[in-house]
Amino acid sequence: HPATRFHRVHGANVRLDASRTRATRVESFAHGLCFSQEPLAPGQIFLVEIEEKEGGWCGHLRVGLTAHDPQCLPSVPEYSLPDLVNLGDTWVFAITRSHNRVAPDGEEAPARAQCPPWEPFLLIKQVRIPRDVLVGRSRPSRYSHILDDLYRTNALPATARRSRIGVLYALQLDGTADMHIVINGEDMGPSARRLPTTRPLYAVIDVFASTKSVRVIPVEYGLPSLQTLCRLVIQKHIVHRLAIDGLDLPPPLKSFCKHE
């Protein structure tokens, strides 16, 4: 089942909406820690979209995994880095405007993956994730098609509004796991290796500094739905999403094609 909500335990400056799918830091630049409601399964991604930014701060979103049950923490740390990490069994990656790709030990960072815009799946080890939902979209407007093309080619900064950032872990042959960060449909590579899998691992989302608000994006696994396939075909053959309004389609399908 998809990971869809934040945990009830969170930082002092975080406010969750009623559905616990949207987390907003209401003041300061710290105390913005959030966790997934449940531990992640191997290959299960916890995906968020940046909804609001706040100027005047240095730093951006931080994501990762922890083996600490949020319910059992004596108090929620002020920062994921270094406070939560210093508790041990926690791995956190700071998202930057660019340069998020991780280089293997002693090697240069791998070249940017050239994934076709309509490739249906992102492959990480044995994990197949529907790529369509991983890529952020601009809000429908006269120039939304230009922004959408930038998102598809990962040309927009990872810290931009509407960017989608996810974390997951992939099992290795030795029984450990690698943590992967996914930004707008692109795998950044293993940002932490040899994570133990004997304890449940929760997603960590630190709504830090210039990141003001994020929301959880559910990711359905398996074959793409007929609705998703229809959307891909429609979007492939129009100039931009405002043109959808002129198509002879049911209103719910038009809305689905334009927004998500």
C-alpha positions as protocol buffer text, in pm:
chain_id: "A"
residue {
  index: 1
  type: HIS
  ca { x: 0 y: 0 z: 0 }
}
residue {
  index: 2
  type: PRO
  ca { x: 126 y: 353 z: -67 }
}
residue {
  index: 3
  type: ALA
  ca { x: 277 y: 567 z: 208 }
}
residue {
  index: 4
  type: THR
  ca { x: 24 y: 846 z: 239 }
}
residue {
  index: 5
  type: ARG
  ca { x: 48 y: 1028 z: 574 }
}
residue {
  index: 6
  type: PHE
  ca { x: 278 y: 1192 z: 823 }
}
residue {
  index: 7
  type: HIS
  ca { x: 319 y: 1058 z: 1176 }
}
residue {
  index: 8
  type: ARG
  ca { x: 135 y: 1231 z: 1460 }
}
residue {
  index: 9
  type: VAL
  ca { x: 473 y: 1292 z: 1625 }
}
residue {
  index: 10
  type: HIS
  ca { x: 655 y: 1588 z: 1470 }
}
residue {
  index: 11
  type: GLY
  ca { x: 863 y: 1897 z: 1541 }
}
residue {
  index: 12
  type: ALA
  ca { x: 737 y: 2180 z: 1759 }
}
residue {
  index: 13
  type: ASN
  ca { x: 698 y: 2424 z: 1468 }
}
residue {
  index: 14
  type: VAL
  ca { x: 516 y: 2182 z: 1236 }
}
residue {
  index: 15
  type: ARG
  ca { x: 143 y: 2197 z: 1174 }
}
residue {
  index: 16
  type: LEU
  ca { x: -29 y: 1911 z: 991 }
}
residue {
  index: 17
  type: ASP
  ca { x: -359 y: 1944 z: 810 }
}
residue {
  index: 18
  type: ALA
  ca { x: -655 y: 1727 z: 911 }
}
residue {
  index: 19
  type: SER
  ca { x: -557 y: 1449 z: 670 }
}
residue {
  index: 20
  type: ARG
  ca { x: -192 y: 1457 z: 785 }
}
residue {
  index: 21
  type: THR
  ca { x: -81 y: 1480 z: 422 }
}
residue {
  index: 22
  type: ARG
  ca { x: 44 y: 1841 z: 437 }
}
residue {
  index: 23
  type: ALA
  ca { x: 315 y: 1963 z: 677 }
}
residue {
  index: 24
  type: THR
  ca { x: 385 y: 2334 z: 725 }
}
residue {
  index: 25
  type: ARG
  ca { x: 652 y: 2497 z: 940 }
}
residue {
  index: 26
  type: VAL
  ca { x: 466 y: 2787 z: 1096 }
}
residue {
  index: 27
  type: GLU
  ca { x: 759 y: 2983 z: 1242 }
}
residue {
  index: 28
  type: SER
  ca { x: 1137 y: 3002 z: 1271 }
}
residue {
  index: 29
  type: PHE
  ca { x: 1354 y: 2784 z: 1043 }
}
residue {
  index: 30
  type: ALA
  ca { x: 1398 y: 2477 z: 1266 }
}
residue {
  index: 31
  type: HIS
  ca { x: 1187 y: 2228 z: 1467 }
}
residue {
  index: 32
  type: GLY
  ca { x: 1045 y: 2109 z: 1133 }
}
residue {
  index: 33
  type: LEU
  ca { x: 1098 y: 1733 z: 1166 }
}
residue {
  index: 34
  type: CYS
  ca { x: 830 y: 1498 z: 1030 }
}
residue {
  index: 35
  type: PHE
  ca { x: 815 y: 1120 z: 995 }
}
residue {
  index: 36
  type: SER
  ca { x: 616 y: 871 z: 791 }
}
residue {
  index: 37
  type: GLN
  ca { x: 312 y: 732 z: 969 }
}
residue {
  index: 38
  type: GLU
  ca { x: 442 y: 376 z: 931 }
}
residue {
  index: 39
  type: PRO
  ca { x: 777 y: 209 z: 861 }
}
residue {
  index: 40
  type: LEU
  ca { x: 858 y: 175 z: 493 }
}
residue {
  index: 41
  type: ALA
  ca { x: 870 y: -161 z: 320 }
}
residue {
  index: 42
  type: PRO
  ca { x: 1174 y: -240 z: 101 }
}
residue {
  index: 43
  type: GLY
  ca { x: 1138 y: -45 z: -222 }
}
residue {
  index: 44
  type: GLN
  ca { x: 847 y: 162 z: -92 }
}
residue {
  index: 45
  type: ILE
  ca { x: 902 y: 530 z: -163 }
}
residue {
  index: 46
  type: PHE
  ca { x: 791 y: 814 z: 64 }
}
residue {
  index: 47
  type: LEU
  ca { x: 733 y: 1101 z: -179 }
}
residue {
  index: 48
  type: VAL
  ca { x: 666 y: 1466 z: -100 }
}
residue {
  index: 49
  type: GLU
  ca { x: 608 y: 1774 z: -313 }
}
residue {
  index: 50
  type: ILE
  ca { x: 740 y: 2116 z: -213 }
}
residue {
  index: 51
  type: GLU
  ca { x: 433 y: 2341 z: -191 }
}
residue {
  index: 52
  type: GLU
  ca { x: 565 y: 2661 z: -34 }
}
residue {
  index: 53
  type: LYS
  ca { x: 901 y: 2831 z: 1 }
}
residue {
  index: 54
  type: GLU
  ca { x: 1010 y: 3102 z: 247 }
}
residue {
  index: 55
  type: GLY
  ca { x: 1280 y: 3356 z: 169 }
}
residue {
  index: 56
  type: GLY
  ca { x: 1545 y: 3479 z: 408 }
}
residue {
  index: 57
  type: TRP
  ca { x: 1681 y: 3140 z: 519 }
}
residue {
  index: 58
  type: CYS
  ca { x: 1985 y: 2943 z: 410 }
}
residue {
  index: 59
  type: GLY
  ca { x: 1927 y: 2571 z: 348 }
}
residue {
  index: 60
  type: HIS
  ca { x: 1657 y: 2349 z: 207 }
}
residue {
  index: 61
  type: LEU
  ca { x: 1461 y: 2028 z: 260 }
}
residue {
  index: 62
  type: ARG
  ca { x: 1635 y: 1731 z: 425 }
}
residue {
  index: 63
  type: VAL
  ca { x: 1519 y: 1372 z: 381 }
}
residue {
  index: 64
  type: GLY
  ca { x: 1628 y: 1031 z: 501 }
}
residue {
  index: 65
  type: LEU
  ca { x: 1551 y: 725 z: 709 }
}
residue {
  index: 66
  type: THR
  ca { x: 1561 y: 641 z: 1079 }
}
residue {
  index: 67
  type: ALA
  ca { x: 1531 y: 319 z: 1276 }
}
residue {
  index: 68
  type: HIS
  ca { x: 1387 y: 513 z: 1573 }
}
residue {
  index: 69
  type: ASP
  ca { x: 1012 y: 478 z: 1626 }
}
residue {
  index: 70
  type: PRO
  ca { x: 893 y: 843 z: 1647 }
}
residue {
  index: 71
  type: GLN
  ca { x: 648 y: 741 z: 1920 }
}
residue {
  index: 72
  type: CYS
  ca { x: 939 y: 629 z: 2140 }
}
residue {
  index: 73
  type: LEU
  ca { x: 1153 y: 943 z: 2106 }
}
residue {
  index: 74
  type: PRO
  ca { x: 1181 y: 1126 z: 2442 }
}
residue {
  index: 75
  type: SER
  ca { x: 1150 y: 1450 z: 2241 }
}
residue {
  index: 76
  type: VAL
  ca { x: 1166 y: 1542 z: 1874 }
}
residue {
  index: 77
  type: PRO
  ca { x: 1510 y: 1691 z: 1797 }
}
residue {
  index: 78
  type: GLU
  ca { x: 1538 y: 2044 z: 1667 }
}
residue {
  index: 79
  type: TYR
  ca { x: 1729 y: 1938 z: 1355 }
}
residue {
  index: 80
  type: SER
  ca { x: 1767 y: 1619 z: 1153 }
}
residue {
  index: 81
  type: LEU
  ca { x: 2130 y: 1718 z: 1093 }
}
residue {
  index: 82
  type: PRO
  ca { x: 2306 y: 1675 z: 1325 }
}
residue {
  index: 83
  type: ASP
  ca { x: 2066 y: 1619 z: 1618 }
}
residue {
  index: 84
  type: LEU
  ca { x: 1863 y: 1320 z: 1496 }
}
residue {
  index: 85
  type: VAL
  ca { x: 2162 y: 1165 z: 1320 }
}
residue {
  index: 86
  type: ASN
  ca { x: 2364 y: 1187 z: 1643 }
}
residue {
  index: 87
  type: LEU
  ca { x: 2110 y: 954 z: 1808 }
}
residue {
  index: 88
  type: GLY
  ca { x: 2242 y: 680 z: 1578 }
}
residue {
  index: 89
  type: ASP
  ca { x: 2068 y: 453 z: 1326 }
}
residue {
  index: 90
  type: THR
  ca { x: 1959 y: 758 z: 1124 }
}
residue {
  index: 91
  type: TRP
  ca { x: 2066 y: 859 z: 773 }
}
residue {
  index: 92
  type: VAL
  ca { x: 1975 y: 1202 z: 638 }
}
residue {
  index: 93
  type: PHE
  ca { x: 2057 y: 1372 z: 307 }
}
residue {
  index: 94
  type: ALA
  ca { x: 2046 y: 1752 z: 262 }
}
residue {
  index: 95
  type: ILE
  ca { x: 1883 y: 1851 z: -67 }
}
residue {
  index: 96
  type: THR
  ca { x: 2061 y: 2133 z: -249 }
}
residue {
  index: 97
  type: ARG
  ca { x: 1966 y: 2348 z: -546 }
}
residue {
  index: 98
  type: SER
  ca { x: 2186 y: 2122 z: -762 }
}
residue {
  index: 99
  type: HIS
  ca { x: 2466 y: 1866 z: -722 }
}
residue {
  index: 100
  type: ASN
  ca { x: 2250 y: 1604 z: -551 }
}
residue {
  index: 101
  type: ARG
  ca { x: 2393 y: 1308 z: -737 }
}
residue {
  index: 102
  type: VAL
  ca { x: 2602 y: 1080 z: -517 }
}
residue {
  index: 103
  type: ALA
  ca { x: 2940 y: 952 z: -638 }
}
residue {
  index: 104
  type: PRO
  ca { x: 3054 y: 599 z: -546 }
}
residue {
  index: 105
  type: ASP
  ca { x: 3363 y: 586 z: -326 }
}
residue {
  index: 106
  type: GLY
  ca { x: 3667 y: 698 z: -520 }
}
residue {
  index: 107
  type: GLU
  ca { x: 3471 y: 774 z: -838 }
}
residue {
  index: 108
  type: GLU
  ca { x: 3330 y: 1079 z: -1007 }
}
residue {
  index: 109
  type: ALA
  ca { x: 2958 y: 1147 z: -984 }
}
residue {
  index: 110
  type: PRO
  ca { x: 2776 y: 953 z: -1258 }
}
residue {
  index: 111
  type: ALA
  ca { x: 2643 y: 1142 z: -1555 }
}
residue {
  index: 112
  type: ARG
  ca { x: 2284 y: 1261 z: -1549 }
}
residue {
  index: 113
  type: ALA
  ca { x: 2048 y: 981 z: -1646 }
}
residue {
  index: 114
  type: GLN
  ca { x: 1885 y: 1040 z: -1983 }
}
residue {
  index: 115
  type: CYS
  ca { x: 1547 y: 883 z: -1919 }
}
residue {
  index: 116
  type: PRO
  ca { x: 1289 y: 940 z: -2195 }
}
residue {
  index: 117
  type: PRO
  ca { x: 1005 y: 1167 z: -2078 }
}
residue {
  index: 118
  type: TRP
  ca { x: 749 y: 893 z: -2137 }
}
residue {
  index: 119
  type: GLU
  ca { x: 942 y: 602 z: -1984 }
}
residue {
  index: 120
  type: PRO
  ca { x: 675 y: 447 z: -1757 }
}
residue {
  index: 121
  type: PHE
  ca { x: 900 y: 318 z: -1477 }
}
residue {
  index: 122
  type: LEU
  ca { x: 1201 y: 423 z: -1274 }
}
residue {
  index: 123
  type: LEU
  ca { x: 1419 y: 119 z: -1199 }
}
residue {
  index: 124
  type: ILE
  ca { x: 1627 y: 101 z: -878 }
}
residue {
  index: 125
  type: LYS
  ca { x: 1774 y: -244 z: -825 }
}
residue {
  index: 126
  type: GLN
  ca { x: 1471 y: -476 z: -828 }
}
residue {
  index: 127
  type: VAL
  ca { x: 1230 y: -188 z: -761 }
}
residue {
  index: 128
  type: ARG
  ca { x: 1000 y: -60 z: -1037 }
}
residue {
  index: 129
  type: ILE
  ca { x: 828 y: 269 z: -955 }
}
residue {
  index: 130
  type: PRO
  ca { x: 571 y: 433 z: -1186 }
}
residue {
  index: 131
  type: ARG
  ca { x: 764 y: 738 z: -1307 }
}
residue {
  index: 132
  type: ASP
  ca { x: 466 y: 958 z: -1396 }
}
residue {
  index: 133
  type: VAL
  ca { x: 382 y: 1046 z: -1037 }
}
residue {
  index: 134
  type: LEU
  ca { x: 747 y: 1110 z: -944 }
}
residue {
  index: 135
  type: VAL
  ca { x: 780 y: 1414 z: -1169 }
}
residue {
  index: 136
  type: GLY
  ca { x: 647 y: 1749 z: -1050 }
}
residue {
  index: 137
  type: ARG
  ca { x: 422 y: 1963 z: -1268 }
}
residue {
  index: 138
  type: SER
  ca { x: 360 y: 2333 z: -1284 }
}
residue {
  index: 139
  type: ARG
  ca { x: 15 y: 2470 z: -1222 }
}
residue {
  index: 140
  type: PRO
  ca { x: -189 y: 2498 z: -1545 }
}
residue {
  index: 141
  type: SER
  ca { x: -126 y: 2835 z: -1711 }
}
residue {
  index: 142
  type: ARG
  ca { x: -36 y: 2980 z: -2048 }
}
residue {
  index: 143
  type: TYR
  ca { x: 328 y: 2876 z: -2004 }
}
residue {
  index: 144
  type: SER
  ca { x: 282 y: 2555 z: -1804 }
}
residue {
  index: 145
  type: HIS
  ca { x: 400 y: 2341 z: -2096 }
}
residue {
  index: 146
  type: ILE
  ca { x: 741 y: 2513 z: -2082 }
}
residue {
  index: 147
  type: LEU
  ca { x: 777 y: 2448 z: -1710 }
}
residue {
  index: 148
  type: ASP
  ca { x: 658 y: 2089 z: -1750 }
}
residue {
  index: 149
  type: ASP
  ca { x: 929 y: 2023 z: -2008 }
}
residue {
  index: 150
  type: LEU
  ca { x: 1186 y: 2162 z: -1764 }
}
residue {
  index: 151
  type: TYR
  ca { x: 1061 y: 1931 z: -1489 }
}
residue {
  index: 152
  type: ARG
  ca { x: 1075 y: 1629 z: -1720 }
}
residue {
  index: 153
  type: THR
  ca { x: 1438 y: 1702 z: -1808 }
}
residue {
  index: 154
  type: ASN
  ca { x: 1525 y: 1777 z: -1443 }
}
residue {
  index: 155
  type: ALA
  ca { x: 1636 y: 2126 z: -1550 }
}
residue {
  index: 156
  type: LEU
  ca { x: 1455 y: 2300 z: -1264 }
}
residue {
  index: 157
  type: PRO
  ca { x: 1632 y: 2312 z: -927 }
}
residue {
  index: 158
  type: ALA
  ca { x: 1551 y: 2030 z: -687 }
}
residue {
  index: 159
  type: THR
  ca { x: 1447 y: 2291 z: -431 }
}
residue {
  index: 160
  type: ALA
  ca { x: 1190 y: 2461 z: -656 }
}
residue {
  index: 161
  type: ARG
  ca { x: 821 y: 2472 z: -577 }
}
residue {
  index: 162
  type: ARG
  ca { x: 636 y: 2172 z: -724 }
}
residue {
  index: 163
  type: SER
  ca { x: 951 y: 1956 z: -719 }
}
residue {
  index: 164
  type: ARG
  ca { x: 889 y: 1604 z: -592 }
}
residue {
  index: 165
  type: ILE
  ca { x: 1146 y: 1437 z: -368 }
}
residue {
  index: 166
  type: GLY
  ca { x: 1129 y: 1082 z: -233 }
}
residue {
  index: 167
  type: VAL
  ca { x: 1330 y: 843 z: -19 }
}
residue {
  index: 168
  type: LEU
  ca { x: 1338 y: 463 z: -22 }
}
residue {
  index: 169
  type: TYR
  ca { x: 1572 y: 176 z: 60 }
}
residue {
  index: 170
  type: ALA
  ca { x: 1670 y: -110 z: -169 }
}
residue {
  index: 171
  type: LEU
  ca { x: 1780 y: -449 z: -35 }
}
residue {
  index: 172
  type: GLN
  ca { x: 2131 y: -576 z: -112 }
}
residue {
  index: 173
  type: LEU
  ca { x: 2262 y: -932 z: -146 }
}
residue {
  index: 174
  type: ASP
  ca { x: 2439 y: -915 z: 193 }
}
residue {
  index: 175
  type: GLY
  ca { x: 2111 y: -846 z: 375 }
}
residue {
  index: 176
  type: THR
  ca { x: 2173 y: -474 z: 423 }
}
residue {
  index: 177
  type: ALA
  ca { x: 2008 y: -190 z: 233 }
}
residue {
  index: 178
  type: ASP
  ca { x: 2104 y: 123 z: 39 }
}
residue {
  index: 179
  type: MET
  ca { x: 1912 y: 447 z: 82 }
}
residue {
  index: 180
  type: HIS
  ca { x: 1816 y: 621 z: -242 }
}
residue {
  index: 181
  type: ILE
  ca { x: 1691 y: 975 z: -296 }
}
residue {
  index: 182
  type: VAL
  ca { x: 1467 y: 1036 z: -600 }
}
residue {
  index: 183
  type: ILE
  ca { x: 1423 y: 1390 z: -733 }
}
residue {
  index: 184
  type: ASN
  ca { x: 1164 y: 1457 z: -1005 }
}
residue {
  index: 185
  type: GLY
  ca { x: 1185 y: 1101 z: -1132 }
}
residue {
  index: 186
  type: GLU
  ca { x: 1565 y: 1074 z: -1125 }
}
residue {
  index: 187
  type: ASP
  ca { x: 1754 y: 843 z: -891 }
}
residue {
  index: 188
  type: MET
  ca { x: 2041 y: 1029 z: -721 }
}
residue {
  index: 189
  type: GLY
  ca { x: 2222 y: 704 z: -637 }
}
residue {
  index: 190
  type: PRO
  ca { x: 2285 y: 539 z: -298 }
}
residue {
  index: 191
  type: SER
  ca { x: 2323 y: 828 z: -52 }
}
residue {
  index: 192
  type: ALA
  ca { x: 2379 y: 587 z: 239 }
}
residue {
  index: 193
  type: ARG
  ca { x: 2494 y: 224 z: 229 }
}
residue {
  index: 194
  type: ARG
  ca { x: 2475 y: -85 z: 447 }
}
residue {
  index: 195
  type: LEU
  ca { x: 2168 y: 20 z: 643 }
}
residue {
  index: 196
  type: PRO
  ca { x: 2053 y: -255 z: 882 }
}
residue {
  index: 197
  type: THR
  ca { x: 1719 y: -410 z: 794 }
}
residue {
  index: 198
  type: THR
  ca { x: 1657 y: -586 z: 1126 }
}
residue {
  index: 199
  type: ARG
  ca { x: 1462 y: -284 z: 1255 }
}
residue {
  index: 200
  type: PRO
  ca { x: 1174 y: -94 z: 1093 }
}
residue {
  index: 201
  type: LEU
  ca { x: 1285 y: 215 z: 899 }
}
residue {
  index: 202
  type: TYR
  ca { x: 1073 y: 532 z: 900 }
}
residue {
  index: 203
  type: ALA
  ca { x: 1103 y: 813 z: 647 }
}
residue {
  index: 204
  type: VAL
  ca { x: 1239 y: 1143 z: 781 }
}
residue {
  index: 205
  type: ILE
  ca { x: 1129 y: 1474 z: 625 }
}
residue {
  index: 206
  type: ASP
  ca { x: 1285 y: 1789 z: 772 }
}
residue {
  index: 207
  type: VAL
  ca { x: 1088 y: 2097 z: 659 }
}
residue {
  index: 208
  type: PHE
  ca { x: 1396 y: 2312 z: 706 }
}
residue {
  index: 209
  type: ALA
  ca { x: 1488 y: 2676 z: 637 }
}
residue {
  index: 210
  type: SER
  ca { x: 1366 y: 2793 z: 293 }
}
residue {
  index: 211
  type: THR
  ca { x: 1126 y: 2498 z: 259 }
}
residue {
  index: 212
  type: LYS
  ca { x: 799 y: 2608 z: 418 }
}
residue {
  index: 213
  type: SER
  ca { x: 543 y: 2342 z: 332 }
}
residue {
  index: 214
  type: VAL
  ca { x: 533 y: 1993 z: 175 }
}
residue {
  index: 215
  type: ARG
  ca { x: 261 y: 1741 z: 100 }
}
residue {
  index: 216
  type: VAL
  ca { x: 270 y: 1363 z: 66 }
}
residue {
  index: 217
  type: ILE
  ca { x: 215 y: 1222 z: -283 }
}
residue {
  index: 218
  type: PRO
  ca { x: 78 y: 863 z: -284 }
}
residue {
  index: 219
  type: VAL
  ca { x: 258 y: 629 z: -523 }
}
residue {
  index: 220
  type: GLU
  ca { x: 66 y: 329 z: -652 }
}
residue {
  index: 221
  type: TYR
  ca { x: 286 y: 37 z: -761 }
}
residue {
  index: 222
  type: GLY
  ca { x: 219 y: -221 z: -1027 }
}
residue {
  index: 223
  type: LEU
  ca { x: 100 y: -161 z: -1383 }
}
residue {
  index: 224
  type: PRO
  ca { x: -15 y: 193 z: -1473 }
}
residue {
  index: 225
  type: SER
  ca { x: -390 y: 236 z: -1451 }
}
residue {
  index: 226
  type: LEU
  ca { x: -596 y: 293 z: -1765 }
}
residue {
  index: 227
  type: GLN
  ca { x: -658 y: 647 z: -1642 }
}
residue {
  index: 228
  type: THR
  ca { x: -283 y: 714 z: -1615 }
}
residue {
  index: 229
  type: LEU
  ca { x: -216 y: 567 z: -1960 }
}
residue {
  index: 230
  type: CYS
  ca { x: -488 y: 788 z: -2109 }
}
residue {
  index: 231
  type: ARG
  ca { x: -333 y: 1093 z: -1944 }
}
residue {
  index: 232
  type: LEU
  ca { x: 12 y: 1010 z: -2085 }
}
residue {
  index: 233
  type: VAL
  ca { x: -124 y: 974 z: -2439 }
}
residue {
  index: 234
  type: ILE
  ca { x: -326 y: 1298 z: -2413 }
}
residue {
  index: 235
  type: GLN
  ca { x: -37 y: 1500 z: -2273 }
}
residue {
  index: 236
  type: LYS
  ca { x: 199 y: 1365 z: -2539 }
}
residue {
  index: 237
  type: HIS
  ca { x: -18 y: 1499 z: -2822 }
}
residue {
  index: 238
  type: ILE
  ca { x: -112 y: 1847 z: -2701 }
}
residue {
  index: 239
  type: VAL
  ca { x: 85 y: 2172 z: -2697 }
}
residue {
  index: 240
  type: HIS
  ca { x: 21 y: 2238 z: -2329 }
}
residue {
  index: 241
  type: ARG
  ca { x: -231 y: 2145 z: -2062 }
}
residue {
  index: 242
  type: LEU
  ca { x: -462 y: 2444 z: -2119 }
}
residue {
  index: 243
  type: ALA
  ca { x: -549 y: 2281 z: -2453 }
}
residue {
  index: 244
  type: ILE
  ca { x: -716 y: 2000 z: -2256 }
}
residue {
  index: 245
  type: ASP
  ca { x: -1011 y: 2231 z: -2188 }
}
residue {
  index: 246
  type: GLY
  ca { x: -1100 y: 2221 z: -2558 }
}
residue {
  index: 247
  type: LEU
  ca { x: -1106 y: 1842 z: -2581 }
}
residue {
  index: 248
  type: ASP
  ca { x: -1427 y: 1639 z: -2585 }
}
residue {
  index: 249
  type: LEU
  ca { x: -1357 y: 1461 z: -2256 }
}
residue {
  index: 250
  type: PRO
  ca { x: -1548 y: 1412 z: -1929 }
}
residue {
  index: 251
  type: PRO
  ca { x: -1470 y: 1693 z: -1680 }
}
residue {
  index: 252
  type: PRO
  ca { x: -1313 y: 1456 z: -1420 }
}
residue {
  index: 253
  type: LEU
  ca { x: -1067 y: 1324 z: -1682 }
}
residue {
  index: 254
  type: LYS
  ca { x: -982 y: 1680 z: -1790 }
}
residue {
  index: 255
  type: SER
  ca { x: -905 y: 1773 z: -1429 }
}
residue {
  index: 256
  type: PHE
  ca { x: -693 y: 1460 z: -1379 }
}
residue {
  index: 257
  type: CYS
  ca { x: -491 y: 1531 z: -1694 }
}
residue {
  index: 258
  type: LYS
  ca { x: -428 y: 1894 z: -1601 }
}
residue {
  index: 259
  type: HIS
  ca { x: -337 y: 1875 z: -1236 }
}
residue {
  index: 260
  type: GLU
  ca { x: -187 y: 1549 z: -1119 }
}
